[in-house]
Amino acid sequence: MRPQILFPLFADVTTLPGLGPRLGKLVQGAIGPHVVDMLWHLPSGIVDRSYTPRIAEAEPGRIATLTVRIEGHIPSPTPRRPYRVICRDASGDIDLVFFHARGDFLVKQLPVGETRVVSGRVEFFQDRAQMAHPDYIAKPEEAGEIAGVEAVYPLTAGLMLKTLRKAVRGALERLPELPEWQDAAWLARQRWPSFREALESVHAPQSETDLLSLTPARQRLAFDELLANQLALALIRAHQKRQSGRVIRGDGRLRALAEGALPFALTNAQRMSLAEISADMDSDKRMLRLLQGDVGSGKTVVALLAMLAAIEAGGQAALLAPTEILARQHLATIQRLAAPAGVKVALLTGREKGRNREAILADLASGETGIAVGTHALIQEDVVFRDLMLAVIDEQHRFGVHQRIALSGKGRGVDVLVMTATPIPRTLTLTAYGDLDVSRLTEKPAGRKPIVTIAKPTEALEEVTAAVERALNAGNKVYWVCPLVAESEALDVAAAEERHAALAQRFGARAGLVHGRMKGADKDRVMEGFAEGGIDLLVSTTVIEVGVDVPAATIMVIEHAERFGLAQLHQLRGRIGRGDKPSTCILLYQKPLSETATARLKILRETEDGFVIAEEDLKLRGAGDLLGTKQSGMPTFRLADLAAHGELLQAARDDARLVLDRDPDLQGERGQRLRVLLYLFERDAAARYLRSG
């Protein structure tokens, strides 16, 4: 379905000059598999080779381009000593230095008595100028090939900058003449270049300023990418809205029973969100709504009351969670709250097997089970509902749009409610959930005490451990979260095991350990011991970020807090302060702190508002890693920087909606051009929802 004009850009990267099978594999892993991925791989810096002094005037530490005469070669006397080529101009001498060099190759490249132009960093060794491994060696007539200013690209081990530059240049040469998909008046107003001019410009920066996100070329390309994103979301939304919904109108009796049994009154924010959800369900249009709520804001209660409305109307509801821990936590909460209404709730994860699983499936198919809670196991083909009316998806950022569609496809005109406890800035909400209406829970249930957050250097470890001991002796429970070591779960686990061993020496069996590599049953046993049994101190990796509700836990220690993102620290902190006792979060940090880490810990001490924290996190870190790890359901942008291009996102959203209002299937002149944009930015999944006739 991809337009033929884009075929050259979707050829394999190994078709580019300089990239054979070995280097091609490196590029595919680090940058992407297609020629077009090279165009999106933007420079991170520049090298200025325009400095052309005489040897005697060359400043140490600076990159210089020198014209020299080759005077002689001094081969390396031992393998540890470098090969030296003595060079001269009218002002003085300089040595070209090569380690592990092939002398015959250098004699050919640098023949004695001839003139060469060399470019590289000038250093001084024992008061003598030298240039180690020049970046360029050229004959005087080839000197024009040495660029005055060169782009520097992010690299991966084994890939040379010169090779990558050559491949990028090759990709630019493959760029076909594409039709202009942007509105001409809009481009003129913004003073933006054409798509081709913008790409040529970003890959040929002439100064540090040209690398900034707000240059006209970068803004033009960012807007293209954001428009493709917003068009894709709008197409998915239109496709789902086109599928007829159904009126789901309960009589309120089950909801009244469940709400009457709650130990607290609903907050105003919960009531407002329920009103919005009820209005959607009461309509014959399909509900596609996001329920955003901070940790402890009561999303599960809202979701349950919505699910009970579906059951009152004679249907069923399902809740999809990303992890087994979270699914079991939801099951415990929902069973407790649904019991007064007499509704049967079942759990379906990968651990339910054999006859047990068959019985669960039979009860779902017959309608005896009103609410199903589960993991990805819920969307397997053999799971059939008698009449699924409402699909609730928790922590949507851990799924893609297509899992959402798969679950809602298990019924007729199913309403969809998506929940997230990760407060997401408005700009990121638009890019990830632009196809959804949004409700926000901005209050915490009454009775919750504020959490005191303090920061301590790691030197205060003994002082913190003594404070933990006092809390345990007073009957409280404590979380101790171990650091993110690297992009390695194995290393994270090792850090947690080491800390657990040290704390167990002091606290014995009262200290438990949980991490992501444990078997589900072992993990559940430890969690249960922490919630209700003899484990009072839980040492953990970030596996406890979501899905654990232990009101007796009043202290959380986060080791090496400077390694975590703000949103993740906030999520972790939300595990405490869930009862009626005051709670304390202790952030242990390693000195010295970077400027960003200092700002991060300061924000966390000053506010508990997850939405404020999320906006600040976007400013500090950008969108790429906002959720602690790159999650499958969140879009990743190669050209747009949401912290810098937030205003462009709103403009892209408006433009996408306007375009599809006028031309729902992109059949018009601009619509056909925008089809090219969708495929260029690989929004193929959304493009398939376009009707051809």
C-alpha positions in Angstrom: 0.0 0.0 0.0 3.0 2.3 0.4 3.2 4.9 -2.5 5.7 3.9 -5.1 7.4 7.3 -4.9 8.7 6.3 -1.4 10.2 3.0 -2.5 13.8 4.3 -2.7 13.5 5.6 0.9 12.4 2.2 2.2 15.2 0.2 0.6 17.5 -1.6 3.1 20.3 0.6 4.6 22.9 -1.8 3.2 22.1 -0.3 -0.2 23.8 2.9 0.9 27.4 3.6 0.0 29.9 2.3 2.6 27.4 0.0 4.4 28.1 -3.6 3.7 26.5 -6.5 5.7 28.6 -6.0 8.8 28.2 -2.2 9.2 24.6 -2.4 7.9 23.8 -4.6 10.8 25.2 -2.1 13.2 23.2 0.7 11.6 20.0 -1.3 11.6 20.3 -1.9 15.3 21.3 1.7 16.3 19.4 3.8 13.7 16.9 1.8 11.8 16.6 -0.7 8.9 15.7 1.7 6.0 17.3 4.5 4.0 14.7 6.9 5.5 16.0 6.2 9.0 19.3 7.8 8.0 17.4 11.0 7.2 15.8 11.1 10.6 19.2 10.6 12.4 20.0 14.2 13.2 23.5 15.7 13.9 24.3 16.2 17.6 27.3 18.6 17.1 29.7 20.1 14.6 33.4 20.0 13.8 34.7 23.3 12.4 37.7 22.7 10.1 37.8 26.3 8.8 40.7 27.2 11.1 43.8 27.1 8.8 46.8 28.6 10.7 50.5 28.1 10.0 52.0 25.4 12.2 53.7 27.9 14.6 50.4 29.7 15.2 48.2 26.6 15.8 46.4 26.7 19.1 46.8 23.5 21.2 43.5 21.5 21.6 41.9 23.1 18.6 41.0 21.4 15.3 43.1 22.8 12.5 43.5 22.3 8.8 47.2 22.6 7.8 49.1 22.6 4.5 52.4 20.8 5.2 55.4 19.3 3.4 56.4 15.7 4.3 60.0 15.6 5.6 60.4 12.1 6.8 59.1 8.9 8.4 60.2 7.5 11.8 58.7 4.0 12.2 57.7 2.9 15.7 60.8 1.3 17.5 58.5 -0.8 19.7 54.8 -1.8 19.4 54.0 0.6 22.3 55.6 3.6 20.6 53.9 5.5 17.8 54.8 5.8 14.1 55.8 9.5 13.4 55.7 11.4 10.1 57.7 14.7 10.3 56.0 17.6 8.5 56.9 21.2 8.0 55.7 24.6 6.7 57.5 27.9 6.5 56.8 28.6 10.2 57.7 25.3 11.9 57.4 21.6 12.3 54.6 19.2 13.4 54.6 15.4 13.8 51.7 13.3 12.5 51.4 10.4 15.0 49.9 7.0 14.3 49.5 4.1 16.7 49.5 0.4 15.5 50.2 1.8 12.0 51.0 0.1 8.7 54.2 1.8 7.5 53.8 0.8 3.9 50.3 2.4 3.8 51.5 5.6 5.4 54.5 5.9 3.0 52.0 5.8 0.1 49.6 8.3 1.7 52.4 10.7 2.9 55.3 10.5 0.4 58.4 12.4 1.5 58.9 15.6 -0.4 55.3 16.1 -1.3 52.7 18.5 0.0 49.5 17.4 1.8 46.6 19.0 3.5 45.9 17.4 6.9 43.0 18.1 9.3 42.7 17.1 13.0 43.3 18.2 16.6 46.6 19.9 17.3 48.3 18.9 20.6 51.7 19.5 22.1 54.0 16.7 23.4 57.4 17.7 25.0 57.0 21.2 23.5 56.5 19.8 20.0 53.3 20.2 17.9 51.7 16.9 16.9 48.4 15.6 15.3 47.4 12.1 16.2 45.6 10.1 13.5 44.5 13.1 11.3 40.8 12.9 10.3 41.7 13.9 6.7 44.9 13.6 4.5 44.4 15.1 1.0 46.5 16.3 -1.9 46.3 20.1 -2.4 44.0 19.7 -5.4 41.6 17.6 -3.2 41.6 20.1 -0.3 38.1 21.3 -1.3 36.7 17.9 -0.2 37.6 18.8 3.4 34.4 20.6 4.6 34.8 23.8 6.5 32.1 22.7 9.0 31.1 19.0 9.4 28.1 17.5 11.1 28.8 15.1 14.1 26.3 12.3 14.5 25.5 10.0 17.5 27.4 6.8 16.8 27.4 3.2 17.9 30.5 1.1 18.7 32.2 -0.1 15.5 30.8 2.7 13.3 33.1 5.4 12.1 31.8 9.0 11.7 33.2 9.3 8.2 31.2 6.2 7.2 28.0 7.4 8.7 28.3 10.8 7.0 28.8 9.1 3.7 25.7 7.0 4.2 23.6 10.0 5.3 24.7 11.9 2.1 23.7 8.8 0.1 20.3 8.8 1.7 19.8 12.5 0.9 20.7 11.8 -2.7 17.9 9.1 -2.8 15.3 11.6 -1.6 12.7 11.8 -4.4 10.8 15.0 -5.3 7.9 14.7 -3.0 4.6 16.6 -3.3 4.2 19.5 -0.8 1.7 18.3 1.8 1.7 21.5 3.9 -0.6 24.4 3.3 1.3 27.0 1.2 -0.1 30.0 3.3 0.9 28.3 6.5 4.5 27.7 5.3 4.8 31.3 4.1 3.5 32.6 7.5 6.0 30.4 9.4 8.8 31.2 7.0 9.6 27.6 6.7 11.6 25.9 3.9 10.4 23.1 1.7 10.8 19.5 3.1 13.8 18.8 1.0 15.5 22.1 1.9 14.8 21.5 5.6 16.4 18.0 5.4 19.4 19.3 3.5 19.8 22.1 6.1 19.6 20.0 9.3 22.3 17.7 7.9 24.6 20.6 7.0 24.8 22.7 10.1 27.2 25.6 9.9 27.2 26.7 13.6 26.0 25.4 17.0 22.9 27.6 16.5 21.8 25.4 13.5 21.5 22.4 15.9 18.8 24.0 18.0 15.2 22.8 18.0 13.7 26.1 17.0 15.5 26.7 13.7 13.0 27.0 10.8 14.3 23.8 9.3 13.9 21.8 12.5 10.5 23.3 13.2 9.3 22.4 9.7 10.4 18.8 10.1 9.0 18.5 13.6 5.7 19.8 12.4 5.7 17.2 9.6 6.2 14.4 12.1 3.7 15.7 14.5 1.1 16.1 11.8 1.6 12.5 10.7 1.1 11.4 14.4 -2.1 13.5 14.8 -3.5 12.4 11.4 -2.9 8.7 12.4 -4.6 9.1 15.8 -7.5 11.0 14.2 -7.9 8.2 11.6 -8.0 5.5 14.3 -10.5 7.6 16.2 -12.7 8.1 13.1 -12.5 4.4 12.3 -13.6 3.4 15.8 -16.3 6.0 16.0 -17.6 4.8 12.6 -18.3 1.5 14.2 -21.7 1.9 15.7 -21.9 2.0 19.5 -24.8 1.0 21.7 -26.7 2.8 24.4 -25.6 1.3 27.8 -28.0 2.6 30.4 -28.2 0.8 33.8 -30.8 1.4 36.5 -28.2 2.3 39.2 -29.1 -0.4 41.7 -25.7 -2.2 41.6 -23.8 1.1 41.7 -25.8 2.2 44.7 -25.0 -1.0 46.6 -21.2 -0.7 45.8 -21.1 3.0 46.6 -23.0 2.6 49.8 -20.4 0.1 51.0 -17.4 2.4 50.3 -15.5 3.5 53.5 -15.3 7.0 52.1 -17.3 9.5 50.0 -16.5 9.9 46.3 -14.5 13.1 45.6 -15.9 15.8 43.3 -13.4 14.8 40.6 -14.6 11.2 40.8 -18.3 12.3 40.5 -17.5 14.6 37.5 -15.5 11.8 35.7 -18.4 9.3 36.4 -20.9 11.8 34.9 -18.7 12.1 31.7 -18.4 8.3 31.5 -22.1 7.8 32.0 -23.0 10.4 29.3 -20.6 8.5 26.9 -22.1 5.1 27.7 -25.6 6.5 27.4 -24.9 7.6 23.9 -25.2 5.5 20.7 -21.6 6.6 19.8 -18.7 4.4 21.1 -17.0 5.7 24.2 -13.2 6.3 23.8 -12.2 8.0 27.0 -8.9 8.3 29.0 -9.2 8.5 32.8 -6.0 10.2 34.1 -5.6 10.1 37.8 -2.6 10.6 40.1 -1.5 7.7 42.4 -4.3 7.2 45.0 -6.9 9.3 43.3 -9.4 6.5 43.1 -9.4 5.4 39.4 -10.3 1.8 40.2 -13.5 2.9 42.1 -14.5 5.0 39.1 -13.8 2.1 36.7 -15.7 -0.4 38.9 -18.8 1.9 39.0 -18.7 2.2 35.2 -18.4 -1.6 34.9 -21.4 -2.1 37.2 -23.4 0.2 34.8 -22.6 -2.3 32.0 -23.7 -5.2 34.1 -26.9 -3.4 35.1 -27.6 -3.1 31.3 -27.3 -6.9 31.0 -23.7 -7.0 29.7 -20.2 -7.7 30.9 -17.0 -5.7 31.5 -13.2 -6.5 31.3 -10.2 -4.9 32.8 -6.8 -5.4 31.0 -3.7 -4.8 33.1 0.0 -4.8 31.9 1.4 -7.1 34.7 0.2 -10.0 36.8 1.0 -8.1 40.0 -1.3 -5.2 38.9 -4.0 -7.6 37.7 -4.1 -9.4 41.0 -4.1 -6.1 42.9 -7.1 -4.9 40.8 -8.8 -8.3 41.4 -8.5 -7.9 45.2 -9.9 -4.3 45.1 -12.7 -5.0 42.6 -13.8 -8.2 44.4 -14.0 -6.4 47.7 -16.0 -3.5 46.2 -18.2 -5.6 43.9 -19.2 -8.1 46.7 -22.1 -5.9 48.1 -23.5 -5.8 44.6 -23.2 -9.6 44.2 -21.2 -9.5 41.0 -18.9 -12.4 40.1 -15.3 -11.3 39.2 -12.8 -13.6 37.6 -9.0 -13.4 37.0 -7.4 -14.6 33.8 -3.6 -14.4 33.4 -0.9 -16.7 31.9 -0.9 -18.7 35.2 -4.5 -19.9 34.9 -4.2 -23.3 33.0 -6.0 -26.5 32.4 -9.4 -27.1 33.9 -9.3 -23.9 36.0 -8.8 -21.9 32.8 -11.6 -23.8 31.0 -14.0 -23.1 33.8 -13.2 -19.4 33.7 -13.7 -19.3 29.9 -17.0 -21.2 30.3 -18.3 -18.7 32.8 -17.3 -15.7 30.6 -19.0 -17.3 27.6 -22.2 -18.0 29.5 -22.3 -14.6 31.1 -22.2 -15.9 34.7 -19.0 -13.9 35.2 -19.8 -10.2 35.1 -16.3 -8.8 35.3 -13.0 -10.3 34.0 -9.7 -8.9 35.2 -6.5 -10.1 33.5 -3.3 -9.5 31.5 -2.7 -10.1 27.8 -4.3 -13.5 28.3 -7.6 -11.7 28.0 -7.1 -10.9 24.4 -6.2 -14.4 23.3 -8.5 -15.8 20.5 -10.2 -18.4 22.6 -11.5 -15.9 25.2 -15.2 -15.3 24.3 -17.7 -13.1 26.2 -21.4 -13.5 26.1 -21.9 -9.8 25.7 -18.9 -7.5 26.4 -20.1 -3.9 26.7 -17.1 -2.1 28.5 -13.4 -2.6 28.1 -11.2 -0.9 30.7 -7.4 -0.8 30.0 -5.1 0.2 32.8 -1.6 1.8 32.3 -2.3 2.2 28.6 1.2 3.5 28.0 2.4 -0.1 28.5 0.3 -1.3 25.6 -0.1 -0.2 22.0 -3.3 1.1 20.4 -3.8 -2.4 18.8 -4.2 -4.3 22.1 -6.9 -1.8 22.9 -8.6 -2.6 19.6 -8.2 -6.3 20.2 -10.0 -6.3 23.5 -12.8 -4.0 22.3 -13.2 -6.3 19.3 -14.5 -9.1 21.7 -17.9 -7.5 21.7 -20.3 -5.4 19.7 -19.8 -1.6 19.8 -17.8 -2.0 23.0 -17.1 1.2 25.0 -13.5 1.8 25.9 -12.2 3.4 29.1 -8.4 3.7 29.3 -6.7 4.5 32.7 -3.3 5.7 33.7 -1.7 6.5 37.0 1.2 8.0 35.3 0.4 11.8 35.1 1.2 12.8 31.6 1.8 16.3 30.4 -0.8 17.8 28.1 1.5 17.7 25.1 2.3 14.0 25.6 -1.3 13.2 26.2 -2.1 14.6 22.7 0.6 12.5 21.0 -0.3 9.2 22.9 -4.0 9.6 23.4 -5.1 12.1 20.8 -7.9 9.7 19.7 -9.5 9.8 23.2 -11.6 12.2 25.2 -9.9 12.9 28.6 -11.2 12.9 32.2 -8.8 13.9 35.0 -8.9 13.0 38.7 -7.1 15.8 40.5 -8.1 15.1 44.1 -7.1 12.5 46.6 -9.7 10.7 48.7 -10.4 12.4 52.1 -8.3 11.3 55.0 -5.1 10.8 53.0 -2.1 12.5 54.8 0.5 14.4 52.9 3.9 12.7 52.4 7.0 14.4 53.8 9.8 14.0 51.2 13.5 14.5 52.3 16.8 14.1 50.5 19.9 12.6 52.1 23.4 11.9 50.7 24.4 8.2 50.7 26.9 9.0 53.5 23.8 9.1 55.7 22.9 5.5 55.1 23.4 4.4 58.7 21.3 7.3 59.9 18.5 6.3 57.5 18.8 2.6 58.5 18.4 3.6 62.2 15.3 5.6 61.3 13.9 2.6 59.4 14.5 0.5 62.5 12.6 2.9 64.7 9.7 2.9 62.3 9.6 -0.9 62.2 9.7 -1.1 66.0 6.7 1.3 66.1 4.7 -1.2 64.0 5.1 0.5 60.6 6.0 -1.1 57.3 8.8 0.1 55.0 9.7 0.0 51.3 13.4 0.1 50.3 13.7 0.6 46.5 17.1 -0.2 45.0 18.8 1.8 42.2 18.5 1.5 38.5 22.0 0.3 37.8 22.0 0.3 34.0 19.9 -0.9 31.0 20.1 -4.3 32.6 17.5 -6.0 34.7 20.2 -8.5 35.9 22.3 -5.7 37.4 19.2 -4.2 39.0 18.4 -7.5 40.6 22.0 -7.9 41.8 21.8 -4.5 43.5 18.5 -5.4 45.3 19.9 -8.8 46.4 23.0 -7.1 47.9 21.0 -4.5 49.8 18.6 -7.2 51.0 21.5 -9.3 52.3 22.8 -6.3 54.3 19.4 -5.4 55.8 18.6 -9.0 56.5 21.7 -9.2 58.8 20.1 -6.5 60.9 16.4 -7.3 60.6 16.4 -11.0 59.9 13.2 -12.6 58.4 11.3 -9.2 58.7 13.2 -8.2 55.5 11.8 -9.6 52.3 13.0 -9.3 48.7 11.0 -8.9 45.4 12.2 -8.3 41.9 11.0 -8.8 38.3 12.9 -12.1 37.7 11.2 -14.0 40.5 8.5 -16.5 39.6 5.0 -15.1 39.9 4.0 -17.4 42.8 7.2 -16.4 44.8 6.6 -12.7 44.1 3.0 -13.0 45.3 4.0 -14.9 48.4 6.5 -12.1 49.4 3.9 -9.4 48.6 1.3 -11.1 50.6 3.8 -11.4 53.5 4.4 -7.7 53.3 0.7 -6.8 53.1 -0.5 -9.0 55.8 2.2 -11.2 57.3 5.6 -11.1 59.0 7.5 -9.1 56.3 7.8 -5.5 57.5 10.6 -4.3 55.3 10.3 -4.9 51.5 13.5 -4.6 49.5 12.6 -4.2 45.8 13.5 -3.1 42.3 11.0 -0.8 40.6 8.7 -3.8 40.2 6.6 -2.2 43.0 6.1 1.0 41.1 2.5 0.1 40.4 0.1 -2.4 41.8 0.8 -2.7 45.5 -1.6 -1.3 48.1 -0.3 -1.6 51.7 -1.9 1.1 53.9 0.5 0.2 56.8 3.5 1.2 54.7 4.6 4.7 55.9 8.3 5.0 54.9 9.9 4.6 51.5 13.7 4.7 51.0 14.8 5.2 47.3 18.5 4.5 46.9 20.4 6.5 44.2 17.3 8.6 43.6 19.3 10.7 41.2 19.2 7.8 38.7 15.4 7.9 38.4 13.1 10.2 36.4 10.8 12.5 38.2 7.6 10.7 37.1 9.0 7.4 38.3 10.1 8.8 41.6 6.6 10.2 42.0 5.0 6.8 41.1 7.2 5.0 43.7 6.4 7.6 46.4 2.7 7.0 45.7 3.0 3.5 47.3 3.1 5.2 50.7 0.6 7.6 52.3 -2.3 5.3 51.5 -3.4 5.0 55.1 -4.3 7.5 57.8 -0.8 7.8 59.3 1.8 10.4 58.3 4.4 9.1 55.8 7.9 9.9 54.8 9.8 9.4 51.5 13.6 9.4 51.9 15.6 10.1 48.7 19.2 8.8 49.1 21.5 10.4 46.5 25.1 10.1 45.5 27.1 13.3 45.5 27.9 15.3 43.4 24.5 15.9 41.9 24.1 17.2 38.4 22.1 20.3 37.8 19.2 18.3 36.4 19.2 15.8 39.3 19.3 18.7 41.8 16.3 20.3 40.1 14.5 16.9 40.0 14.9 16.3 43.8 13.9 19.9 44.6 10.6 19.6 42.6 9.8 16.3 44.3 10.3 17.8 47.8 8.1 20.8 46.9 5.0 19.2 45.4 2.9 16.0 45.4 0.9 17.1 42.4 1.6 14.5 39.7 0.5 16.7 36.9 2.9 19.5 37.9 5.6 17.0 38.3 5.0 15.5 34.8 5.2 19.0 33.2 8.5 19.7 35.0 9.8 16.3 34.0 9.1 17.0 30.3 11.1 20.3 30.6 14.0 18.5 32.4 14.2 15.3 30.3 12.2 15.7 27.1 9.6 13.2 26.1 11.8 10.3 25.0 12.3 8.8 28.4 9.5 10.5 30.4 8.0 7.3 31.7 11.3 5.9 33.0 11.6 3.4 30.2 10.5 3.6 26.6 7.1 2.0 26.6 5.6 0.3 23.6 2.4 2.3 23.5 4.0 5.7 23.6 5.1 7.3 20.3 8.8 8.0 19.8 9.7 11.0 17.8 12.9 11.3 15.7 12.5 15.0 14.7 10.1 16.6 17.1 11.1 17.5 20.7 7.9 17.9 22.6 9.5 20.1 25.3 10.4 22.6 22.5 7.7 22.0 19.9 4.6 21.8 22.2 2.9 24.7 20.4 3.4 23.0 17.1 1.7 19.9 18.4 -1.5 21.8 19.0 -1.3 23.3 15.5 -0.8 19.8 14.1 -3.8 18.5 16.0 -6.0 21.4 14.7 -4.8 20.9 11.1 -5.4 17.1 11.2 -8.9 17.6 12.5 -9.7 20.2 9.9 -8.3 18.1 7.1 -10.3 15.0 8.1 -13.5 17.1 8.6 -13.3 18.2 5.0 -11.8 15.1 3.5 -12.3 12.0 5.8 -10.6 9.6 3.5 -7.9 11.9 2.1 -9.2 11.6 -1.4 -8.7 15.3 -2.3 -5.6 17.0 -3.7 -4.0 17.8 -0.4 -5.4 14.5 1.1 -3.5 12.5 -1.5 -0.3 14.3 -0.6 -0.9 13.7 3.1 -1.2 10.0 2.4 2.4 10.2 1.4 3.3 11.9 4.7 1.6 9.1 6.7 3.6 6.4 4.9 6.8 8.4 5.0 6.6 8.5 8.8 5.5 4.9 8.9 2.0 5.4 10.2 0.9 2.5 7.9 -1.3 0.9 10.6 -3.5 4.1 10.7 -3.3 4.5 6.9 -5.1 1.2 6.4 -8.2 2.7 7.9 -8.5 5.0 4.9 -11.2 4.0 2.5 -10.1 4.0 -1.1 -13.4 4.8 -2.7 
